[in-house]
């Protein structure tokens, strides 16, 4: 929202119907005149500026500095939200969000999310600082990685499992990791948008389906590849431990031959799940891993 003529303050955001202003640096409470001049209602009893009873509560979209569109009831935005669309009820944007689309109910977009979407579904979450990620559908899915696509989730109260289990959510995530290998590269981790490990959910069981390829720098762009399927457990502290695997060489077109390379899915020294390029190469190569993760995320440490 632009400053009105004669004013050095303007509305910034709403908080449960309360209109909070800013001077461009600090959050401030407006005077009665400032409140009314910007089209809001002055609560004489409490001495605060509030959304007018005759005003659509979606005015928060205009306050938050951006070209936003909100369709539905009970949607809330905080901080600055720009170029975003909300369709549904009870959705919440924490702020500092840009170019975000949400369709559904009671979804949460945390702070710092850019260029991301929840195509449909309820109770899904785009986590802090996630960029270029999409939740396609489902209930209770959580996106915690940049450049990922999440399908799901499906929520279960745990009662259908033999023994005692807390509630859990299942989802399928897909993303790509890569790095450039020099002549003597060895045990070099692949990167996910600058992060050299795979962010994981505590108390989760993960089935990894990884297609790993090396692409040469010669004129033919020689390619060799390998497929790896592994089951991992992530504990309450986020430490990953190996459960079991099955590996199959899927492509071996030309050199370098990586058909004998051991597992490239590992837990690093901090217990974080990572994908590494093992062995050495004779020339510069690009290592790429397409990762499909089937995740079961428990609400607490399960005892089954």
Buried (B, 14 or more C-beta within 10 A) or exposed (E): BEEEEEBEBBBBBBEEBBBBBBEEEEEEBBBEEBBBEBBBBBBEEEEBBBBBEEEEBBBBBBBBBBEBEBEBEEBBBBBBBBBBBBBBBBBBBBBBBBBBBBBBBBBBBBBBBBBBBBBBBBBBBBBEEBBBBBBBBBBBBBBBBBBBBBBBBEBBEBEEEEEEBBBBBBBBBBBBBBBEBEEEBEEBBBBBEEBBBBBBBBBBBBBBBBBBBBBBEEEEEBBBBBBBBBBBBBEEEBBBEBEEEEBEBBBBEEBBEBEEBEBBBBBBEEBBBBBBBBBEBEEEBBBBBBBBBBBBBBBEEBEE
